[in-house]
Amino acid sequence: MRSRNLLLATVTCLFALVTYAADNPMMGTWKLNQAKSKIAAGMPMNTTVVYSADGDNIKVTTDGSDTKGQATHTDWVGKFDGKEYPVTGADPGTTRSYKQINERTLELTNQVNGKVTMHGKIEVAKDGKTRTVDLEVTMPDGKKVKSKAVYDKS
């Protein structure tokens, strides 16, 4: 009886996550619309961002280029709970947190070795077809720059 209850609880939790992921407007594949974006000179650029379910977590995968134009790929797995989770494929010591503000808005913070290097807001349009990422980034030389990236859902 005990194992049956545990199995039922597990299935219920997985169903809730799948339902949440299906209804979450962030989920899916997003492609950078460079014509609508205002990315600061010298900033890294994510050209594709994918949000997907990963067990009871969310996985965010990015592909793009660094400040020298070299290809980049990162993976982040965690929850939209404001806690820091490691980013693989980034500089050692890099963590990222996402905090759910409302159904269509996230707050994003990147840190390297505990120091905030990027902070911003991600918002999906009401029609669910575009998402805008407004960031303030501290460049390696200490200069702060602002950037706006617009993505189309594919």
C-alpha positions as CSV (number, residue, x, y, z in Angstrom):
1,M,0.0,0.0,0.0
2,R,2.8,2.4,0.9
3,S,4.6,1.9,-2.4
4,R,1.3,2.3,-4.3
5,N,0.8,5.7,-2.6
6,L,4.4,6.7,-3.4
7,L,3.9,5.8,-7.1
8,L,0.6,7.7,-7.2
9,A,2.2,10.8,-5.7
10,T,5.1,10.6,-8.2
11,V,2.7,10.3,-11.1
12,T,0.7,13.2,-9.8
13,C,3.8,15.4,-9.5
14,L,5.0,14.5,-13.0
15,F,1.6,15.3,-14.4
16,A,1.5,18.6,-12.7
17,L,4.9,19.5,-14.1
18,V,4.0,18.5,-17.6
19,T,0.8,20.6,-17.3
20,Y,2.7,23.5,-16.0
21,A,5.3,23.2,-18.8
22,A,2.6,23.0,-21.5
23,D,0.9,26.1,-20.1
24,N,4.0,28.1,-19.5
25,P,4.5,30.7,-22.3
26,M,8.3,30.6,-21.8
27,M,8.5,27.0,-23.0
28,G,9.6,26.2,-26.5
29,T,12.3,27.4,-29.0
30,W,13.0,31.1,-29.5
31,K,15.1,32.5,-32.4
32,L,16.8,35.9,-32.2
33,N,15.3,38.6,-34.4
34,Q,18.3,40.8,-35.0
35,A,16.4,43.4,-36.9
36,K,14.2,44.2,-33.8
37,S,17.0,43.8,-31.3
38,K,19.4,46.4,-29.9
39,I,22.4,44.4,-28.7
40,A,25.3,46.5,-27.3
41,A,28.5,46.3,-29.2
42,G,30.9,43.7,-27.8
43,M,28.2,41.7,-26.1
44,P,27.8,38.0,-26.4
45,M,24.6,37.0,-28.4
46,N,22.2,34.1,-27.9
47,T,20.7,33.3,-31.3
48,T,18.6,30.3,-30.1
49,V,17.1,29.7,-26.7
50,V,15.1,26.6,-25.8
51,Y,13.1,26.2,-22.6
52,S,12.0,22.6,-21.9
53,A,10.9,20.3,-19.0
54,D,13.6,18.3,-17.4
55,G,12.1,16.0,-14.8
56,D,10.7,18.4,-12.1
57,N,13.0,21.2,-13.3
58,I,13.2,23.5,-16.3
59,K,16.1,23.3,-18.8
60,V,17.3,26.4,-20.6
61,T,19.7,25.8,-23.5
62,T,21.3,28.6,-25.4
63,D,23.3,28.7,-28.6
64,G,25.0,31.8,-29.9
65,S,28.4,33.5,-30.1
66,D,30.8,35.1,-27.6
67,T,32.4,38.6,-27.8
68,K,34.9,37.3,-30.3
69,G,32.3,35.7,-32.6
70,Q,33.1,32.1,-31.4
71,A,30.2,29.7,-31.1
72,T,28.8,29.1,-27.6
73,H,26.5,26.6,-26.0
74,T,25.2,26.7,-22.4
75,D,22.8,24.6,-20.4
76,W,21.0,25.6,-17.2
77,V,18.7,23.3,-15.2
78,G,16.7,24.5,-12.2
79,K,13.5,26.1,-11.1
80,F,12.1,29.6,-11.6
81,D,12.5,30.2,-7.8
82,G,15.2,32.9,-7.7
83,K,17.9,30.4,-6.5
84,E,21.2,30.2,-8.2
85,Y,21.9,27.0,-10.3
86,P,25.1,26.3,-12.2
87,V,25.4,27.0,-15.9
88,T,27.4,24.4,-17.9
89,G,29.3,25.6,-21.0
90,A,29.9,29.0,-19.4
91,D,32.9,30.4,-17.5
92,P,33.8,28.3,-14.5
93,G,31.8,29.5,-11.4
94,T,28.9,30.8,-13.4
95,T,25.4,30.5,-11.9
96,R,22.1,31.8,-13.0
97,S,18.8,32.4,-11.3
98,Y,15.3,32.9,-12.8
99,K,12.5,34.3,-10.7
100,Q,8.9,34.1,-11.9
101,I,7.4,37.5,-11.6
102,N,4.1,36.7,-13.3
103,E,2.8,34.3,-16.0
104,R,4.8,36.0,-18.8
105,T,7.7,37.6,-16.9
106,L,11.0,36.3,-15.4
107,E,13.8,38.1,-13.6
108,L,17.2,36.8,-14.6
109,T,20.5,37.2,-12.8
110,N,23.9,35.7,-13.8
111,Q,26.8,35.5,-11.4
112,V,30.4,34.5,-11.8
113,N,32.1,33.4,-8.6
114,G,29.3,35.2,-6.6
115,K,29.6,38.5,-8.4
116,V,26.6,39.7,-10.5
117,T,27.6,40.1,-14.1
118,M,24.1,40.3,-15.7
119,H,20.7,41.2,-14.6
120,G,17.5,41.7,-16.4
121,K,13.9,40.9,-17.3
122,I,12.4,38.4,-19.8
123,E,8.9,39.0,-21.0
124,V,6.7,37.0,-23.4
125,A,4.2,39.1,-25.4
126,K,0.5,38.5,-24.7
127,D,0.1,36.7,-28.0
128,G,3.0,34.3,-27.1
129,K,4.8,34.9,-30.4
130,T,7.7,37.0,-29.2
131,R,9.8,37.5,-26.1
132,T,11.9,40.5,-25.1
133,V,15.0,40.2,-23.0
134,D,16.2,43.5,-21.4
135,L,19.6,43.2,-19.8
136,E,22.2,45.2,-17.9
137,V,25.6,43.6,-18.3
138,T,28.9,44.3,-16.5
139,M,31.5,43.8,-19.2
140,P,35.0,42.3,-18.2
141,D,36.4,45.9,-18.1
142,G,33.8,46.9,-15.5
143,K,31.7,49.0,-17.9
144,K,27.9,48.5,-17.6
145,V,26.0,48.3,-20.9
146,K,22.3,47.8,-21.6
147,S,20.9,45.5,-24.3
148,K,17.6,44.5,-25.7
149,A,17.1,41.2,-27.6
150,V,13.8,40.2,-29.3
151,Y,13.1,36.6,-30.0
152,D,10.4,35.0,-32.2
153,K,8.9,31.7,-31.2
154,S,9.6,29.0,-33.8
